[in-house]
Amino acid sequence: MAEESDLEKSEPASPRRLEKAREEGQVARSRELATFVMLATGIGSLWATGEIIGQHFGSALRNSLQFERASAFDASYMMEQAGTVVLHGLQALLPLFAMMLVAALAAPMLLGGWLFSGKSLAPKFSKLNPVAGIGRMFSTESLAELVKTVVKSLLVGGIAWWVISGNLSSIMALMSEPLRAALPHTLRLVASSCALIIGSLLLVTAIDVPYQLWSHHRKLRMSREDLRQEQKENDGDPQVKAQIRRQQQQMAKRRMMAEVPKADIIVTNPTHFAVALKYMDKEMRAPRVVAKGTDLVALRIRAMAEEYKIPILEAPPLTRALYRHTQLGDEIPVALYAAVAEVLAWAYQLHRQNSEGGALPPKPRNLPVPESLDPQGSPA
């Protein structure tokens, strides 16, 4: 039962899933909305420019019927007149075509926004599978489209019959009107009749838009396993991330150990902690921690210090304070300046004694380490 619930696509699509679907050209689209916008724009433009279009066509018709007898036998003249009539017709319909073009480009933006995806144009041989095609023919979506088409046909057909029967007398009266008045009257009558018919599509559009949104999100629903897999892809595979962290730690450790031979002194706890310090008068404002570690790493630091003859000083409170309150490459805390200064002074004296000879310098004792910085010395 747990596996079935995990595989069931019952969860809403994540933002990443929606974004990926959009990149593939899958967005909510309503053909009814696009059809309604196109037809409404066409009817509105026809209503606004009907008189001007009628005047243009009337003028073109009048000019084409007025010619001399000799011109009727001149083929070039007839072709020139035909070209002039076509040009006047295109000029008259140009505003209507422009508004339709704007509507065609703006209609998709009303639902899903403007989108152009090359992935949706790529051929998919899976669409040629006849079994899948038959399945789509008898799917719930196809049934919904069939019901919507039948309802739309009945609704638009009924409105069309009601509009035409109600304006039948006006249609018949057009035959008795002069041509100049009949053309714009015809266009206005057609526009008003079509507006009432197209208005019936508003109800179909109001039903189809929410349905398309619901259907689009239903197709993109995800199972719990899909969500877990997406989360894993976003955050990264824990095993891969752990491996990367291990590699990063190993690289950081190698870089740190490479800095040990450059250190001026190693302070220890004596075995649990080890911290390597370096100070360059003209390049550093204060001594820096170039390496540190505990247990096995501390032993490795001590071994490298002995190999490269770097002074080692057992100073448990100072070592613990430096280990707790500094990171690699950090300057030492201001409160430890005095203690580290004594340690470095001893290291420099030891270097001088090794090169010039003489008595060994005494090791610094009772270093001034504030109890608040020593993890074992603090009351907390």
MOGI-V364169 format. One line per field, one symbol per residue. ss: DSSP state (H for helix, E for strand, - for the rest). Layout:
ss=???
This chain:
ss=-HHHHHH---E---HHHHHHHHH-------HHHHHHHHHHHHHHHHHHHHHHHHHHHHHHHHHHH----HHHH-HHHHHHHHHHHHHHHHHHHHHHHHHHHHHHHHHHHH--------HHH---HHHH-HHHHHHHH--HHHHHHHHHHHHHHHHHHHHHHHHHHH-HHHHHHHHH--HHHHHHHHHHHHHHHHHHHHH-HHHHHHHHHHHHHHHHHHH--E-HHHHHHHHHHHH--HHHHHHHHHHHHHHHHHHHHHHH----EEEE----EEEEEE---------EEEEEEEHHHHHHHHHHHHH---EEEE-HHHHHHHHHH-----E--HHHHHHHHHHHHHHHHHHHHHHH------------------------
